[in-house]
Amino acid sequence: MNELLKKDLNELDLILNQVKAEGLEFLTGINNRPTSISNQEIAYQHLEEQGTGAIHALAEFKSRFDQIIVASTGPRYWGFVTGGSTPAAIVGDWLATVYDQNTQTIKGQGDISAIIELETVRLLLQLLGLPDDAYLGGFVTGATMSNFTCLAVARQWLGKQNGYDIAKEGISGKLKVLSATPHSSSVKSLALLGFGSQNLIKVKVMPGNREAMDLQDLEKQILELNGAPFILISSGGTVNTVDFDDFEGILKLKEKYNFWWHMDAAFGAFAACAPAYSHLLKGWEQADSITIDCHKWLNVPYENAFFLVKKEHRLLQMESFQNSNAPYLGDPLENFNYLNFLPENSRRLKALPAWFSLKAYGTKGYQDIVEGCIARAMELAAFIEKSDVFELLAPVRLNTVCFTLKEEEQVFEFLSALNAKGIVFMTPTVYRGKQAVRAAFVNWRTTENDVLMAIDSMEQTLREF
């Protein structure tokens, strides 16, 4: 064994305790860590022939990089719908690394950590009020891969409707996909899957201050397809204003027309945790596939999302992802080799942080997180509405505030100055042609005091213009 590896193995207790100390220092100080820093030039170093061991590597990391890591998982980072790890999720993530399982099989010998993953999927279905025996799900890295996975199965369905096996024969013919306000990850997935990102048929949105699909225009677009099967991508919470499509209306159309219904509910799915908002998802349990992101509102570490595909499409799912040239894996249906139902063959036990957090805090814990975030969004919106300088661009439907400055040309300058202070971080957007600012609340740590600190920083930034 390499001498440095042997030394680190013998000192593993010391190493892990030092990592624990560094981690605690970061987490206990996260409220005071800046949410943004100025770009810094970092001189890259060369790989040494002789290493230095884990303790020295940790010391170098702290001296070179610690000060430039921002509080993106802290209570006042409101950009990109970024959550933060709960204590239990950290436990699960640490153990996922320690156990280092490749989550694959259910039956047979070897690693059976897929059992933990499937139990976690059931727990999530119960949390979200979905029938826990209706979907076969799995964990992937994020909403992009979740959308990719669902749409890959939808693509296989669409091919079968047109009489060919896309997984084996490749794409042929014109495949139809309709959507009104798709997330960029869905459009990216269409490009990766060979649909072509520019071939999406856009459906109009509802009149007024809405981002939801206009079902009358949707039916008009359907009729123009002359009976051709298609894929519909609906929104369970749009990015700018968290608007929800009319799922019950979509169900009525599904009774009349032949299409695969995919729903992107990356963070909007967690409206199901709040009784006052669960009606926004009414009818979603009939979707053929659903994307849900865990490293957003579930507040687990990054690279954590899951997908759901109706069990009635299990064969299509297997056809999309099976390792058909790997006889050593056995029959994919008989042995249920999990890797034949997901895009990745090699993947860590991503479900474990979610399992720990769900078990630790339960339904009530997540109801409190979701309702707390919604309350914080309402508090910021109330300030915006009373302001003579800002303008609220859409009602706060859930957890995101979309606003602009009445002097719209100052938006970029204002946001850059605000983010540079490092007290709060928000992201720019464009809503209905207007330059705007977007603040998304999903972090379990965020309190009313954090909103007040952000408002104070906003007012200070305005005074400095």
N, C-alpha and C positions, 0 to 999 in steps of 0.2 A: 504494500500500500504506500502511496505517496506520503512522505513524511509530514507535509503540511495538512493533508487530509487526516492522517492519524492523530496529529496534535489537536485539530479541531474536534474530532470525534471524542477525544479524551476530555476536552474542555467544553463540551456541548452545553452543559448546565450553565457555565459562566457566560457563554455566548448568548444563549436564549434569555438569560436574565438581563444582559446588557441591552438586547433588542427590546425586551419588555420595558426597560427604563427609558429608552429613546422613544418608544411608542407612547408611553404615558406622558412624557414631556410634551410631545406633539398634541395629543388629544386633550390634555388638561389646559393647554395654552391656545387651543384652536379659536376661542372667542376673541383673542387678542392678536391673532396672526392676520396679516393683511390678506385681503381677497384679490389683490392684484399687485404686481411689481413692474417696474420698468424693465424692458428687455435688456439682458446683460450678455456680453460676449463671454463665452466660456472656452478656454483653451482645452481642446481635446488632448487626452493623453494616450500614449502608446501602451500596448499590452506588454507586460514584463515577462521575461523568460521564467524567472522565479517569482511566484506569488508571495503575498504577505500574510495570508491567513485571514479568517473571517473577522476577528476583532480589529485588525488594522484596516481592513476594507470598510468596516462600519465607521471607523473614525474618519477615514478619508471622505466617505459619503457625507457625513455630518459637516465636515469642514468645507466641502466644496459645494454641496447641493442643498443642504437643509434650509438655508436662508432664502432660497429662491422657490421653495415649494409653498404655494399659496393655500389658503383655507378654502379650497373648492368644496370640501365636505363640511364646512362650517355653517353656522346659522344665518349668515348674511350673503351667501353666494346664491344668487337667484337667477343665474344664467343656465341655459341648456337643460333645464329640468333635472338638476343634479341633486341626488339625495346624499345621505351620509350613513355610514355603518353604525347600526345599533351595537351596544356592547355584546349581545348574544351573537350577532352576525360576525363580529370579529373573532369570537371563539370558534365559530363554525369554519371561518375562512382559514384560520391558523391550523385547525385540525385537518382541513382538506389538504393543506400543504404537507402536513406531517404524515398523514396516511398515504397521500399521493396515489390515489386509485385511478385507474382508467375505466370509467363507467361504461360497461358494455353489456354483459349478459345478465339474464335472470336465472336460467336453469344451468345445470352442469357444474363443473368444477371451476376454480379460479375466482377472480374478483366478482362479487355479486352486489357491488355498491349501487347498481341500478335499482335495487329494491328500495333504497333510501330515496333515490330520485323520484321514483313513481309514488312513494308515500308522500313526498313533498308536493308533488303535483296535485294529489288528492286533497292535501291540506289547503293548498291555494284555491282549488275549486270550491272548497267549503267556505273559505274566507270570502270569496267573491260571489257566493250564492249561486254557483253554477252546478248542474247535476254532476256528481263526481264519478259517474259511470258512463258518461256520454262522450268523453274526449280522451284521446291518447295524446299525451303531451311529453315534452322533454325540455331540457335546459340547453341554451346556446349563449353566445357571448353578449348579445344585446338585441335591441329592436330590429336592427338591420338584418341580422341573421335569422331572427324570428320571422320577419316578413319574408325573407328569402325562402325559408323552409316551408312556410304555409303556401306561398305562391308557387313553389316547385311542385307541391302536391296538386295545387289547382291547375297548373300547367299540364300535369299528367292526366287529370280529369278532362281538361279541355281537348287534349289530343284524342282521348278515347271517344269523346262525343263526336269527333270528326273522323273516327275510324282508324287511328294509328297510335302507336306506342312511342311517345316522345322520348322516354328514357332510353329506349333501344334504337329508335330510328332517327332521332333528332327532330328539330323543328321543321315543319313544312306547312305551307299555307299561311294565311293571315290570321293570327290569334287576336281576339278582341278583348280589351280591358277597358273598363269604364270607371271613372272616379271624379269627384268634385274638388276636394281639397286634400289630396294625398300628401302624406309626409314624404320628405325627400328620400328617406330610406326605402320606402316602397318603390319609388321611381328608380332608385339605384338598383334595387332587386330586379326590376323588370329588365334593366340593361344587362345585368349579370346573367339572367335566365334566357336571354336571347329574344325577348319580346321587342326590345328597342324602346328606349326611354321616351322617344318622340312619338310613339304610336299609341300613347294613351289617349283615349277619347274623353275629352273633358265634358263634364256635366255642369250645368249652371248651379249656382248656389241660391239659397232662398233670398227673396227680396228683403230689404231692411238691413239691419246690422247683423248679418248672419254669415257663417262659413259652412253651414250645413247644406247638404244636397237638396236641390229642388226636385222632388219626386215626379212632378209633371214633366219636367225636361228629361229626367231619367227615362221615363216611359217613352217619350218621344224618340230618344236615342235608341232605345231597345227596338222599337218598331222599325226603325231604319235599318236594323241588322237583318230584317226579313227572316226571323226565326233562327239565326245562327246562335249557337251557345257562346257564352262569354263569361268573363270574370268581373265581379264588382268589388272594388275596394272601398269600403266605407270607413268613416271616422268615428271612433269612440273617444272623442276629445281632440280637437284640432290644436295646432301648436300655438297660434297667436291668441285665441280667445276660448279655447276648450269648448268648442261647439260640438254637439252630438247629432249625427244623422238620425232620422226617424226610422228606428229599427222595426217598429210594428208596420209602418208603411212599406218598408222593404220586404217584409214577410208576405204581405199581400201580393206584391209583385212577383215574389218567388213562387207563389201558387199558380201564376199565369205563365211565367216564362222560365226557360231553362238556363240557369246560371249558377256559378260558384260564388258564394258570398263570403268574402274575406273581410275581417274587421281589424283595423289597427287601433288597439286600445292600450297603447304603450303605458300611459300613466292614467288615462281616464277610467280604466277598469276599476281603479281603487275607489271611485265614487260609490261602488257597491258597499263599501265599508261604512258609509255614512247614511243612516236611514233617511235623512232629509234630501239626499241627492241620488239615491239608488234608482229612482224612477227614470233617470237619464239613460239607463241601460236596459230599459224594459224591452224584452224581445231578443236580446243579444244571445241568449242561450240557443238560438236556432242557427247561428252562423256556422258555416262549414269549417272555418278556421279563424283563429284569433291570435293576435300578437299582444303580449303583455311583458313589460319591462320591470325587472325586479330591482335593478340598481337605481331606479328612480324612487317611486313612492314606497316601495317595500323597505327601502333603506338598508340594503346590503351592499357589499363591495362591488366595484365595477366588474364588467364582463359577466353579467348575470341577468338573463332574461329567459322566458320560456314561451313555447308555442303550444297551441292546442289545435288538434285536427279531429273532427268527428270520427268516432270509431267505425262508423259505417264506411269510411274511406280508408280503412287500414291497409287494404291490398294496394291501393294507389300509393299510399305513403311508402310501403315497402318497395314497390316498383321504382319509386323515385330515388331511393337511397340505398338499395341493397348492394352488397358486395357480391355480385353475381359470379365473379371469377375467383372466389376464395372458398374452395370446398372444405377447408379445414374449419370453417365457421359453422358448418352444418346447415340444416334446413332453417331458413330465417323465420318462418312462421311456426314450425314445430318447436324449435328451441328458443324462440323469441330472443334472438341476438339483438340487443337494443340498438347497436350501431347500424343495423339495417333500417332503422326508422328515423334516423337523424343524419344531417349532412356530414358530421365529423366522425372519423373513426377513433381518433385519439383526443380525449378531453378529460379534464379533471372533474372531480366531484363538486360541480358548481352548486348543486342543490343544498349542500350542507349548511352554508351560511343562512340560506332561507329557512331550512328546517329548524335550525337553532332559534332564529328570531321568531318564527311562528309559534314554536313551542314555548318560548320564554314569555311572549307578550299576548298571544292569543287574539281573539276577535276584538275584545275590548281595547287592547293596546293599539291595534291598528285603527280602530274607530277614533280613538283619541288623537292619533297622529294626523289622520286625514282631516278631522274636524278642526284641529288646531291650525293646520296649514290654511284651510279655507278661511278661518277667522282672521288670520294674519293678512291674507290677500284682501279681505274686506276692509281691514284697517288702512292699508295703503291706498286702496281705491277711495275711501272716504276722504283722505287727505287730498288726493288728486282732484276729486270733484269740487272741493271747497277752494281750490287754488285759483288764483288769477293768472297763473303762468302756465299750468299744465292743463291738458284736456284728456279725459278718459275716452278712448276710442270705441270701447265695447263694454257691455255689462260684464261684471265678474261672475261667470257661470260656475266656476269651481275654484281653482287655485292659481290662476294666472291673471296678471294685471297688464293690459296693453294700453299704453298712453303715449302722448306726444306733447311737445311744447306748442303753445299757441303761435309762437314764432317758429314755425317748423324748420326753417333753415338753420336753427341753432341746435337741433337735436344731436347731431354728431359731436359737435364741440362740447355740449353739455355732458353727454354720456362719457366721452373720453376723459373729461376733467373729473367727473364723479368717480369713475372706476379707478382713476389714478390715485385717488385718496386712500384706497384700500380698505374702506369701511364697509362698503357694499359693492356687489358686482351684479350688473344687469346686462342684457344683450340687446343690440340693435335689431330691428326688424322692419318690414314694410307691410302695412295693413291698408288695404283698399287704396293703394297708390300713395299713401302718406308715410314719411319717415317716422319711425316710432321706436319706443322702448318697451321691452318685455321683461317682466319680473315673474318668475315661477317659484312657488312655495311648495317644497316637498320634503324639507329637512326636519327630522324629528326634534332637533335642538332649537329651532327658531321660536322665539318668544315675542311677546308684545314689546318688550324693551328693545329687541333687535329692530323692529319696525320703527320705533321712535329714534333709534340711533341712525337708521338709514334716512329717515325724513330730515333729521338735523343735518346730515351730510349733504343731502339734496339742497336744502335751503342755503347752506354755507357755500356750496358750489355756485348757486345762482347769484349770491352777493358778490362773488369774485369775478363775474363776467364783466 
